[in-house]
Each structure stands twice: as structure tokens, then as C-alpha cells.
Amino acid sequence: MTSMNFIGLDIHKKTISYCVKDAAGEVLAEGTISSTRQSLDAWMRTLCGPWTVAMEATMFTGWIYDYCSLMQPR
């Protein structure tokens, strides 16, 4: 069985910083991508197993929330 991965996003107008952790709290990946649908899509396709995302609420997060909701594995 694959365990849940937890992703934190720090969202800015031009960049998104991310940190991916497993259920034990071990950092699996971290980095920065540009705040575009194309970059977000390419990055999300690299994620393995089930995952959930937490993000801060700012004026730049609405479209990212909607897009992650559509792309989340079922």
C-alpha cells in the first residue's frame, strides 16, 4: 500500500515553493516552480502515490486550489 504524501505550497505572484513529505515527516522533495498552469501541471505529473496539498490563502491561490482539486489522484 502506498502511503499519503503531504505537500505544502508557499504561493507568490510569480513563483510557488513546495515541500513534499511522507507520513513519517521525511522530506521527499522541495523546490520552486513558476506560477503558471504549465509549470504546475508538469510538476504535479511527477508526484507519486496519493497526495494532499495545504496552501496559504492569498489573492494568488484561487486558480491553484481549483487546478490541484482537478488533478488530485482519486
PDB file with SEQRES, HELIX, SHEET and CRYST1 records, atoms N, CA, C and O in Angstrom:
SEQRES   1 A   74  MET THR SER MET ASN PHE ILE GLY LEU ASP ILE HIS LYS          
SEQRES   2 A   74  LYS THR ILE SER TYR CYS VAL LYS ASP ALA ALA GLY GLU          
SEQRES   3 A   74  VAL LEU ALA GLU GLY THR ILE SER SER THR ARG GLN SER          
SEQRES   4 A   74  LEU ASP ALA TRP MET ARG THR LEU CYS GLY PRO TRP THR          
SEQRES   5 A   74  VAL ALA MET GLU ALA THR MET PHE THR GLY TRP ILE TYR          
SEQRES   6 A   74  ASP TYR CYS SER LEU MET GLN PRO ARG                          
HELIX    1 AA1 ARG A   37  MET A   44  1                                   8    
HELIX    2 AA2 GLY A   62  MET A   71  1                                  10    
SHEET    1 AA1 4 VAL A  27  SER A  34  0                                        
SHEET    2 AA1 4 THR A  15  LYS A  21 -1                                        
SHEET    3 AA1 4 ASN A   5  ILE A  11 -1                                        
SHEET    4 AA1 4 TRP A  51  MET A  55  1                                        
CRYST1    1.000    1.000    1.000  90.00  90.00  90.00 P 1           1          
ATOM      1  N   MET A   1       0.833  -1.186   0.000  1.00  0.00           N  
ATOM      2  CA  MET A   1       0.000   0.000   0.000  1.00  0.00           C  
ATOM      3  C   MET A   1       0.876   1.246   0.000  1.00  0.00           C  
ATOM      4  O   MET A   1       1.876   1.303   0.715  1.00  0.00           O  
ATOM      5  N   THR A   2       0.511   2.226  -0.785  1.00  0.00           N  
ATOM      6  CA  THR A   2       1.245   3.479  -0.862  1.00  0.00           C  
ATOM      7  C   THR A   2       0.715   4.431   0.202  1.00  0.00           C  
ATOM      8  O   THR A   2      -0.497   4.597   0.346  1.00  0.00           O  
ATOM      9  N   SER A   3       1.622   5.053   0.944  1.00  0.00           N  
ATOM     10  CA  SER A   3       1.177   5.982   1.980  1.00  0.00           C  
ATOM     11  C   SER A   3       0.941   7.369   1.396  1.00  0.00           C  
ATOM     12  O   SER A   3       1.445   7.714   0.327  1.00  0.00           O  
ATOM     13  N   MET A   4       0.167   8.145   2.125  1.00  0.00           N  
ATOM     14  CA  MET A   4      -0.181   9.503   1.715  1.00  0.00           C  
ATOM     15  C   MET A   4       1.050  10.401   1.775  1.00  0.00           C  
ATOM     16  O   MET A   4       1.834  10.326   2.721  1.00  0.00           O  
ATOM     17  N   ASN A   5       1.214  11.241   0.773  1.00  0.00           N  
ATOM     18  CA  ASN A   5       2.228  12.293   0.783  1.00  0.00           C  
ATOM     19  C   ASN A   5       1.533  13.612   1.065  1.00  0.00           C  
ATOM     20  O   ASN A   5       0.408  13.841   0.624  1.00  0.00           O  
ATOM     21  N   PHE A   6       2.212  14.474   1.803  1.00  0.00           N  
ATOM     22  CA  PHE A   6       1.660  15.764   2.196  1.00  0.00           C  
ATOM     23  C   PHE A   6       2.501  16.860   1.565  1.00  0.00           C  
ATOM     24  O   PHE A   6       3.729  16.845   1.653  1.00  0.00           O  
ATOM     25  N   ILE A   7       1.823  17.821   0.921  1.00  0.00           N  
ATOM     26  CA  ILE A   7       2.512  18.862   0.179  1.00  0.00           C  
ATOM     27  C   ILE A   7       2.116  20.222   0.729  1.00  0.00           C  
ATOM     28  O   ILE A   7       0.933  20.523   0.887  1.00  0.00           O  
ATOM     29  N   GLY A   8       3.112  21.028   1.016  1.00  0.00           N  
ATOM     30  CA  GLY A   8       2.885  22.411   1.424  1.00  0.00           C  
ATOM     31  C   GLY A   8       3.318  23.328   0.301  1.00  0.00           C  
ATOM     32  O   GLY A   8       4.394  23.165  -0.273  1.00  0.00           O  
ATOM     33  N   LEU A   9       2.464  24.300  -0.008  1.00  0.00           N  
ATOM     34  CA  LEU A   9       2.774  25.267  -1.059  1.00  0.00           C  
ATOM     35  C   LEU A   9       2.868  26.668  -0.471  1.00  0.00           C  
ATOM     36  O   LEU A   9       1.998  27.084   0.295  1.00  0.00           O  
ATOM     37  N   ASP A  10       3.915  27.391  -0.826  1.00  0.00           N  
ATOM     38  CA  ASP A  10       4.077  28.800  -0.480  1.00  0.00           C  
ATOM     39  C   ASP A  10       3.948  29.558  -1.788  1.00  0.00           C  
ATOM     40  O   ASP A  10       4.846  29.519  -2.629  1.00  0.00           O  
ATOM     41  N   ILE A  11       2.833  30.242  -1.956  1.00  0.00           N  
ATOM     42  CA  ILE A  11       2.467  30.794  -3.256  1.00  0.00           C  
ATOM     43  C   ILE A  11       2.723  32.301  -3.312  1.00  0.00           C  
ATOM     44  O   ILE A  11       2.330  33.060  -2.427  1.00  0.00           O  
ATOM     45  N   HIS A  12       3.393  32.694  -4.382  1.00  0.00           N  
ATOM     46  CA  HIS A  12       3.658  34.108  -4.651  1.00  0.00           C  
ATOM     47  C   HIS A  12       3.157  34.419  -6.058  1.00  0.00           C  
ATOM     48  O   HIS A  12       2.726  33.519  -6.779  1.00  0.00           O  
ATOM     49  N   LYS A  13       3.210  35.644  -6.433  1.00  0.00           N  
ATOM     50  CA  LYS A  13       2.683  36.042  -7.746  1.00  0.00           C  
ATOM     51  C   LYS A  13       3.408  35.329  -8.888  1.00  0.00           C  
ATOM     52  O   LYS A  13       2.770  34.909  -9.854  1.00  0.00           O  
ATOM     53  N   LYS A  14       4.726  35.187  -8.790  1.00  0.00           N  
ATOM     54  CA  LYS A  14       5.495  34.619  -9.899  1.00  0.00           C  
ATOM     55  C   LYS A  14       6.077  33.240  -9.621  1.00  0.00           C  
ATOM     56  O   LYS A  14       6.516  32.563 -10.550  1.00  0.00           O  
ATOM     57  N   THR A  15       6.092  32.811  -8.369  1.00  0.00           N  
ATOM     58  CA  THR A  15       6.675  31.512  -8.032  1.00  0.00           C  
ATOM     59  C   THR A  15       5.824  30.759  -7.005  1.00  0.00           C  
ATOM     60  O   THR A  15       5.037  31.348  -6.265  1.00  0.00           O  
ATOM     61  N   ILE A  16       6.010  29.446  -6.990  1.00  0.00           N  
ATOM     62  CA  ILE A  16       5.402  28.566  -5.992  1.00  0.00           C  
ATOM     63  C   ILE A  16       6.524  27.710  -5.418  1.00  0.00           C  
ATOM     64  O   ILE A  16       7.175  26.962  -6.147  1.00  0.00           O  
ATOM     65  N   SER A  17       6.748  27.818  -4.116  1.00  0.00           N  
ATOM     66  CA  SER A  17       7.702  26.946  -3.443  1.00  0.00           C  
ATOM     67  C   SER A  17       6.924  25.775  -2.868  1.00  0.00           C  
ATOM     68  O   SER A  17       5.812  25.946  -2.368  1.00  0.00           O  
ATOM     69  N   TYR A  18       7.509  24.587  -2.939  1.00  0.00           N  
ATOM     70  CA  TYR A  18       6.808  23.399  -2.456  1.00  0.00           C  
ATOM     71  C   TYR A  18       7.715  22.548  -1.579  1.00  0.00           C  
ATOM     72  O   TYR A  18       8.939  22.586  -1.699  1.00  0.00           O  
ATOM     73  N   CYS A  19       7.090  21.782  -0.698  1.00  0.00           N  
ATOM     74  CA  CYS A  19       7.771  20.782   0.118  1.00  0.00           C  
ATOM     75  C   CYS A  19       6.855  19.572   0.186  1.00  0.00           C  
ATOM     76  O   CYS A  19       5.690  19.687   0.566  1.00  0.00           O  
ATOM     77  N   VAL A  20       7.384  18.414  -0.182  1.00  0.00           N  
ATOM     78  CA  VAL A  20       6.632  17.159  -0.157  1.00  0.00           C  
ATOM     79  C   VAL A  20       7.200  16.292   0.969  1.00  0.00           C  
ATOM     80  O   VAL A  20       8.401  16.029   1.019  1.00  0.00           O  
ATOM     81  N   LYS A  21       6.309  15.850   1.877  1.00  0.00           N  
ATOM     82  CA  LYS A  21       6.718  14.983   2.986  1.00  0.00           C  
ATOM     83  C   LYS A  21       5.877  13.713   2.973  1.00  0.00           C  
ATOM     84  O   LYS A  21       4.739  13.708   2.505  1.00  0.00           O  
ATOM     85  N   ASP A  22       6.464  12.632   3.499  1.00  0.00           N  
ATOM     86  CA  ASP A  22       5.701  11.398   3.648  1.00  0.00           C  
ATOM     87  C   ASP A  22       4.994  11.397   5.003  1.00  0.00           C  
ATOM     88  O   ASP A  22       5.098  12.361   5.761  1.00  0.00           O  
ATOM     89  N   ALA A  23       4.281  10.324   5.303  1.00  0.00           N  
ATOM     90  CA  ALA A  23       3.505  10.249   6.542  1.00  0.00           C  
ATOM     91  C   ALA A  23       4.388  10.300   7.789  1.00  0.00           C  
ATOM     92  O   ALA A  23       3.917  10.690   8.858  1.00  0.00           O  
ATOM     93  N   ALA A  24       5.643   9.918   7.671  1.00  0.00           N  
ATOM     94  CA  ALA A  24       6.569   9.961   8.805  1.00  0.00           C  
ATOM     95  C   ALA A  24       7.213  11.332   8.977  1.00  0.00           C  
ATOM     96  O   ALA A  24       7.946  11.557   9.940  1.00  0.00           O  
ATOM     97  N   GLY A  25       6.943  12.251   8.047  1.00  0.00           N  
ATOM     98  CA  GLY A  25       7.504  13.590   8.130  1.00  0.00           C  
ATOM     99  C   GLY A  25       8.826  13.765   7.415  1.00  0.00           C  
ATOM    100  O   GLY A  25       9.444  14.826   7.507  1.00  0.00           O  
ATOM    101  N   GLU A  26       9.272  12.739   6.702  1.00  0.00           N  
ATOM    102  CA  GLU A  26      10.528  12.836   5.952  1.00  0.00           C  
ATOM    103  C   GLU A  26      10.314  13.657   4.688  1.00  0.00           C  
ATOM    104  O   GLU A  26       9.354  13.433   3.952  1.00  0.00           O  
ATOM    105  N   VAL A  27      11.206  14.603   4.438  1.00  0.00           N  
ATOM    106  CA  VAL A  27      11.124  15.433   3.237  1.00  0.00           C  
ATOM    107  C   VAL A  27      11.511  14.592   2.032  1.00  0.00           C  
ATOM    108  O   VAL A  27      12.615  14.051   1.970  1.00  0.00           O  
ATOM    109  N   LEU A  28      10.601  14.486   1.078  1.00  0.00           N  
ATOM    110  CA  LEU A  28      10.846  13.721  -0.144  1.00  0.00           C  
ATOM    111  C   LEU A  28      11.329  14.609  -1.277  1.00  0.00           C  
ATOM    112  O   LEU A  28      12.115  14.179  -2.121  1.00  0.00           O  
ATOM    113  N   ALA A  29      10.855  15.855  -1.295  1.00  0.00           N  
ATOM    114  CA  ALA A  29      11.245  16.790  -2.355  1.00  0.00           C  
ATOM    115  C   ALA A  29      10.907  18.199  -1.916  1.00  0.00           C  
ATOM    116  O   ALA A  29       9.972  18.416  -1.145  1.00  0.00           O  
ATOM    117  N   GLU A  30      11.672  19.150  -2.411  1.00  0.00           N  
ATOM    118  CA  GLU A  30      11.357  20.556  -2.207  1.00  0.00           C  
ATOM    119  C   GLU A  30      11.993  21.359  -3.323  1.00  0.00           C  
ATOM    120  O   GLU A  30      13.002  20.960  -3.905  1.00  0.00           O  
ATOM    121  N   GLY A  31      11.381  22.499  -3.610  1.00  0.00           N  
ATOM    122  CA  GLY A  31      11.895  23.329  -4.680  1.00  0.00           C  
ATOM    123  C   GLY A  31      10.958  24.465  -5.006  1.00  0.00           C  
ATOM    124  O   GLY A  31      10.052  24.782  -4.235  1.00  0.00           O  
ATOM    125  N   THR A  32      11.178  25.070  -6.145  1.00  0.00           N  
ATOM    126  CA  THR A  32      10.388  26.221  -6.598  1.00  0.00           C  
ATOM    127  C   THR A  32      10.071  26.047  -8.075  1.00  0.00           C  
ATOM    128  O   THR A  32      10.918  25.634  -8.866  1.00  0.00           O  
ATOM    129  N   ILE A  33       8.835  26.370  -8.427  1.00  0.00           N  
ATOM    130  CA  ILE A  33       8.421  26.379  -9.831  1.00  0.00           C  
ATOM    131  C   ILE A  33       7.792  27.733 -10.124  1.00  0.00           C  
ATOM    132  O   ILE A  33       7.473  28.486  -9.205  1.00  0.00           O  
ATOM    133  N   SER A  34       7.617  28.039 -11.393  1.00  0.00           N  
ATOM    134  CA  SER A  34       6.953  29.293 -11.743  1.00  0.00           C  
ATOM    135  C   SER A  34       5.444  29.147 -11.551  1.00  0.00           C  
ATOM    136  O   SER A  34       4.908  28.041 -11.628  1.00  0.00           O  
ATOM    137  N   SER A  35       4.775  30.245 -11.305  1.00  0.00           N  
ATOM    138  CA  SER A  35       3.323  30.242 -11.058  1.00  0.00           C  
ATOM    139  C   SER A  35       2.543  30.276 -12.367  1.00  0.00           C  
ATOM    140  O   SER A  35       1.857  31.248 -12.680  1.00  0.00           O  
ATOM    141  N   THR A  36       2.669  29.188 -13.121  1.00  0.00           N  
ATOM    142  CA  THR A  36       1.908  29.055 -14.365  1.00  0.00           C  
ATOM    143  C   THR A  36       1.223  27.698 -14.366  1.00  0.00           C  
ATOM    144  O   THR A  36       1.682  26.768 -13.703  1.00  0.00           O  
ATOM    145  N   ARG A  37       0.132  27.580 -15.103  1.00  0.00           N  
ATOM    146  CA  ARG A  37      -0.556  26.292 -15.205  1.00  0.00           C  
ATOM    147  C   ARG A  37       0.368  25.234 -15.805  1.00  0.00           C  
ATOM    148  O   ARG A  37       0.364  24.080 -15.375  1.00  0.00           O  
ATOM    149  N   GLN A  38       1.147  25.629 -16.786  1.00  0.00           N  
ATOM    150  CA  GLN A  38       2.058  24.684 -17.443  1.00  0.00           C  
ATOM    151  C   GLN A  38       3.088  24.130 -16.456  1.00  0.00           C  
ATOM    152  O   GLN A  38       3.324  22.922 -16.428  1.00  0.00           O  
ATOM    153  N   SER A  39       3.696  24.987 -15.654  1.00  0.00           N  
ATOM    154  CA  SER A  39       4.690  24.532 -14.667  1.00  0.00           C  
ATOM    155  C   SER A  39       4.050  23.693 -13.578  1.00  0.00           C  
ATOM    156  O   SER A  39       4.605  22.675 -13.166  1.00  0.00           O  
ATOM    157  N   LEU A  40       2.874  24.120 -13.107  1.00  0.00           N  
ATOM    158  CA  LEU A  40       2.171  23.373 -12.066  1.00  0.00           C  
ATOM    159  C   LEU A  40       1.766  21.990 -12.584  1.00  0.00           C  
ATOM    160  O   LEU A  40       1.896  20.995 -11.872  1.00  0.00           O  
ATOM    161  N   ASP A  41       1.286  21.935 -13.800  1.00  0.00           N  
ATOM    162  CA  ASP A  41       0.892  20.663 -14.409  1.00  0.00           C  
ATOM    163  C   ASP A  41       2.088  19.720 -14.539  1.00  0.00           C  
ATOM    164  O   ASP A  41       1.998  18.546 -14.178  1.00  0.00           O  
ATOM    165  N   ALA A  42       3.190  20.225 -15.046  1.00  0.00           N  
ATOM    166  CA  ALA A  42       4.391  19.395 -15.225  1.00  0.00           C  
ATOM    167  C   ALA A  42       4.885  18.880 -13.878  1.00  0.00           C  
ATOM    168  O   ALA A  42       5.267  17.715 -13.767  1.00  0.00           O  
ATOM    169  N   TRP A  43       4.884  19.725 -12.859  1.00  0.00           N  
ATOM    170  CA  TRP A  43       5.341  19.308 -11.541  1.00  0.00           C  
ATOM    171  C   TRP A  43       4.395  18.271 -10.931  1.00  0.00           C  
ATOM    172  O   TRP A  43       4.861  17.273 -10.382  1.00  0.00           O  
ATOM    173  N   MET A  44       3.095  18.480 -11.011  1.00  0.00           N  
ATOM    174  CA  MET A  44       2.137  17.550 -10.417  1.00  0.00           C  
ATOM    175  C   MET A  44       2.213  16.170 -11.066  1.00  0.00           C  
ATOM    176  O   MET A  44       1.929  15.166 -10.413  1.00  0.00           O  
ATOM    177  N   ARG A  45       2.587  16.110 -12.319  1.00  0.00           N  
ATOM    178  CA  ARG A  45       2.717  14.814 -13.002  1.00  0.00           C  
ATOM    179  C   ARG A  45       3.908  14.008 -12.482  1.00  0.00           C  
ATOM    180  O   ARG A  45       3.996  12.809 -12.745  1.00  0.00           O  
ATOM    181  N   THR A  46       4.824  14.644 -11.748  1.00  0.00           N  
ATOM    182  CA  THR A  46       5.966  13.932 -11.166  1.00  0.00           C  
ATOM    183  C   THR A  46       5.641  13.338  -9.802  1.00  0.00           C  
ATOM    184  O   THR A  46       6.423  12.545  -9.278  1.00  0.00           O  
ATOM    185  N   LEU A  47       4.508  13.702  -9.218  1.00  0.00           N  
ATOM    186  CA  LEU A  47       4.155  13.235  -7.874  1.00  0.00           C  
ATOM    187  C   LEU A  47       3.716  11.784  -7.902  1.00  0.00           C  
ATOM    188  O   LEU A  47       2.996  11.355  -8.803  1.00  0.00           O  
ATOM    189  N   CYS A  48       4.158  11.035  -6.903  1.00  0.00           N  
ATOM    190  CA  CYS A  48       3.811   9.617  -6.803  1.00  0.00           C  
ATOM    191  C   CYS A  48       2.763   9.398  -5.721  1.00  0.00           C  
ATOM    192  O   CYS A  48       2.693  10.129  -4.733  1.00  0.00           O  
ATOM    193  N   GLY A  49       1.960   8.378  -5.938  1.00  0.00           N  
ATOM    194  CA  GLY A  49       1.004   7.952  -4.919  1.00  0.00           C  
ATOM    195  C   GLY A  49      -0.039   8.996  -4.579  1.00  0.00           C  
ATOM    196  O   GLY A  49      -0.110  10.053  -5.206  1.00  0.00           O  
ATOM    197  N   PRO A  50      -0.842   8.687  -3.583  1.00  0.00           N  
ATOM    198  CA  PRO A  50      -1.849   9.662  -3.166  1.00  0.00           C  
ATOM    199  C   PRO A  50      -1.187  10.846  -2.464  1.00  0.00           C  
ATOM    200  O   PRO A  50      -0.182  10.678  -1.773  1.00  0.00           O  
ATOM    201  N   TRP A  51      -1.741  12.022  -2.639  1.00  0.00           N  
ATOM    202  CA  TRP A  51      -1.196  13.210  -2.005  1.00  0.00           C  
ATOM    203  C   TRP A  51      -2.323  14.178  -1.657  1.00  0.00           C  
ATOM    204  O   TRP A  51      -3.422  14.124  -2.209  1.00  0.00           O  
ATOM    205  N   THR A  52      -2.003  15.058  -0.727  1.00  0.00           N  
ATOM    206  CA  THR A  52      -2.911  16.138  -0.356  1.00  0.00           C  
ATOM    207  C   THR A  52      -2.081  17.405  -0.228  1.00  0.00           C  
ATOM    208  O   THR A  52      -0.894  17.351   0.090  1.00  0.00           O  
ATOM    209  N   VAL A  53      -2.710  18.541  -0.478  1.00  0.00           N  
ATOM    210  CA  VAL A  53      -1.999  19.817  -0.522  1.00  0.00           C  
ATOM    211  C   VAL A  53      -2.558  20.773   0.516  1.00  0.00           C  
ATOM    212  O   VAL A  53      -3.767  20.837   0.740  1.00  0.00           O  
ATOM    213  N   ALA A  54      -1.662  21.510   1.142  1.00  0.00           N  
ATOM    214  CA  ALA A  54      -2.042  22.628   2.017  1.00  0.00           C  
ATOM    215  C   ALA A  54      -1.383  23.874   1.452  1.00  0.00           C  
ATOM    216  O   ALA A  54      -0.228  23.847   1.027  1.00  0.00           O  
ATOM    217  N   MET A  55      -2.135  24.966   1.455  1.00  0.00           N  
ATOM    218  CA  MET A  55      -1.578  26.216   0.953  1.00  0.00           C  
ATOM    219  C   MET A  55      -2.135  27.381   1.745  1.00  0.00           C  
ATOM    220  O   MET A  55      -3.212  27.303   2.335  1.00  0.00           O  
ATOM    221  N   GLU A  56      -1.380  28.452   1.741  1.00  0.00           N  
ATOM    222  CA  GLU A  56      -1.854  29.651   2.396  1.00  0.00           C  
ATOM    223  C   GLU A  56      -2.923  30.317   1.525  1.00  0.00           C  
ATOM    224  O   GLU A  56      -2.943  30.136   0.308  1.00  0.00           O  
ATOM    225  N   ALA A  57      -3.787  31.068   2.143  1.00  0.00           N  
ATOM    226  CA  ALA A  57      -4.823  31.773   1.388  1.00  0.00           C  
ATOM    227  C   ALA A  57      -4.341  33.189   1.085  1.00  0.00           C  
ATOM    228  O   ALA A  57      -4.184  34.010   1.989  1.00  0.00           O  
ATOM    229  N   THR A  58      -4.110  33.462  -0.194  1.00  0.00           N  
ATOM    230  CA  THR A  58      -3.724  34.808  -0.631  1.00  0.00           C  
ATOM    231  C   THR A  58      -4.510  35.130  -1.891  1.00  0.00           C  
ATOM    232  O   THR A  58      -5.299  34.313  -2.366  1.00  0.00           O  
ATOM    233  N   MET A  59      -4.299  36.287  -2.414  1.00  0.00           N  
ATOM    234  CA  MET A  59      -5.024  36.679  -3.619  1.00  0.00           C  
ATOM    235  C   MET A  59      -4.565  35.904  -4.856  1.00  0.00           C  
ATOM    236  O   MET A  59      -5.191  36.006  -5.911  1.00  0.00           O  
ATOM    237  N   PHE A  60      -3.485  35.135  -4.741  1.00  0.00           N  
ATOM    238  CA  PHE A  60      -2.956  34.397  -5.881  1.00  0.00           C  
ATOM    239  C   PHE A  60      -3.321  32.912  -5.861  1.00  0.00           C  
ATOM    240  O   PHE A  60      -2.902  32.182  -6.759  1.00  0.00           O  
ATOM    241  N   THR A  61      -4.094  32.430  -4.860  1.00  0.00           N  
ATOM    242  CA  THR A  61      -4.265  30.995  -4.681  1.00  0.00           C  
ATOM    243  C   THR A  61      -5.522  30.394  -5.294  1.00  0.00           C  
ATOM    244  O   THR A  61      -5.589  29.172  -5.428  1.00  0.00           O  
ATOM    245  N   GLY A  62      -6.501  31.169  -5.666  1.00  0.00           N  
ATOM    246  CA  GLY A  62      -7.769  30.618  -6.139  1.00  0.00           C  
ATOM    247  C   GLY A  62      -7.626  29.651  -7.294  1.00  0.00           C  
ATOM    248  O   GLY A  62      -8.145  28.537  -7.225  1.00  0.00           O  
ATOM    249  N   TRP A  63      -6.944  30.039  -8.346  1.00  0.00           N  
ATOM    250  CA  TRP A  63      -6.816  29.172  -9.512  1.00  0.00           C  
ATOM    251  C   TRP A  63      -5.966  27.945  -9.199  1.00  0.00           C  
ATOM    252  O   TRP A  63      -6.186  26.877  -9.772  1.00  0.00           O  
ATOM    253  N   ILE A  64      -4.996  28.088  -8.294  1.00  0.00           N  
ATOM    254  CA  ILE A  64      -4.140  26.963  -7.937  1.00  0.00           C  
ATOM    255  C   ILE A  64      -4.940  25.925  -7.156  1.00  0.00           C  
ATOM    256  O   ILE A  64      -4.791  24.725  -7.389  1.00  0.00           O  
ATOM    257  N   TYR A  65      -5.781  26.374  -6.238  1.00  0.00           N  
ATOM    258  CA  TYR A  65      -6.652  25.457  -5.497  1.00  0.00           C  
ATOM    259  C   TYR A  65      -7.547  24.692  -6.465  1.00  0.00           C  
ATOM    260  O   TYR A  65      -7.649  23.468  -6.384  1.00  0.00           O  
ATOM    261  N   ASP A  66      -8.190  25.403  -7.374  1.00  0.00           N  
ATOM    262  CA  ASP A  66      -9.081  24.759  -8.342  1.00  0.00           C  
ATOM    263  C   ASP A  66      -8.327  23.742  -9.195  1.00  0.00           C  
ATOM    264  O   ASP A  66      -8.822  22.639  -9.428  1.00  0.00           O  
ATOM    265  N   TYR A  67      -7.158  24.099  -9.653  1.00  0.00           N  
ATOM    266  CA  TYR A  67      -6.377  23.220 -10.526  1.00  0.00           C  
ATOM    267  C   TYR A  67      -5.903  21.986  -9.773  1.00  0.00           C  
ATOM    268  O   TYR A  67      -5.976  20.879 -10.307  1.00  0.00           O  
ATOM    269  N   CYS A  68      -5.419  22.150  -8.542  1.00  0.00           N  
ATOM    270  CA  CYS A  68      -4.980  20.988  -7.743  1.00  0.00           C  
ATOM    271  C   CYS A  68      -6.150  20.064  -7.446  1.00  0.00           C  
ATOM    272  O   CYS A  68      -5.985  18.845  -7.425  1.00  0.00           O  
ATOM    273  N   SER A  69      -7.328  20.629  -7.216  1.00  0.00           N  
ATOM    274  CA  SER A  69      -8.522  19.816  -6.947  1.00  0.00           C  
ATOM    275  C   SER A  69      -8.864  18.930  -8.149  1.00  0.00           C  
ATOM    276  O   SER A  69      -9.280  17.783  -7.984  1.00  0.00           O  
ATOM    277  N   LEU A  70      -8.688  19.465  -9.340  1.00  0.00           N  
ATOM    278  CA  LEU A  70      -8.972  18.697 -10.558  1.00  0.00           C  
ATOM    279  C   LEU A  70      -7.938  17.607 -10.796  1.00  0.00           C  
ATOM    280  O   LEU A  70      -8.277  16.533 -11.293  1.00  0.00           O  
ATOM    281  N   MET A  71      -6.692  17.867 -10.452  1.00  0.00           N  
ATOM    282  CA  MET A  71      -5.592  16.968 -10.768  1.00  0.00           C  
ATOM    283  C   MET A  71      -5.309  15.940  -9.674  1.00  0.00           C  
ATOM    284  O   MET A  71      -4.554  14.997  -9.909  1.00  0.00           O  
ATOM    285  N   GLN A  72      -5.887  16.094  -8.503  1.00  0.00           N  
ATOM    286  CA  GLN A  72      -5.596  15.188  -7.385  1.00  0.00           C  
ATOM    287  C   GLN A  72      -5.989  13.770  -7.743  1.00  0.00           C  
ATOM    288  O   GLN A  72      -7.072  13.545  -8.284  1.00  0.00           O  
ATOM    289  N   PRO A  73      -5.116  12.799  -7.447  1.00  0.00           N  
ATOM    290  CA  PRO A  73      -5.445  11.404  -7.759  1.00  0.00           C  
ATOM    291  C   PRO A  73      -6.662  10.938  -6.982  1.00  0.00           C  
ATOM    292  O   PRO A  73      -6.867  11.345  -5.839  1.00  0.00           O  
ATOM    293  N   ARG A  74      -7.449  10.110  -7.578  1.00  0.00           N  
ATOM    294  CA  ARG A  74      -8.670   9.581  -6.941  1.00  0.00           C  
ATOM    295  C   ARG A  74      -8.431   8.187  -6.438  1.00  0.00           C  
ATOM    296  O   ARG A  74      -9.335   7.571  -5.872  1.00  0.00           O  
TER     297      ARG A  74                                                      
END                                                                             
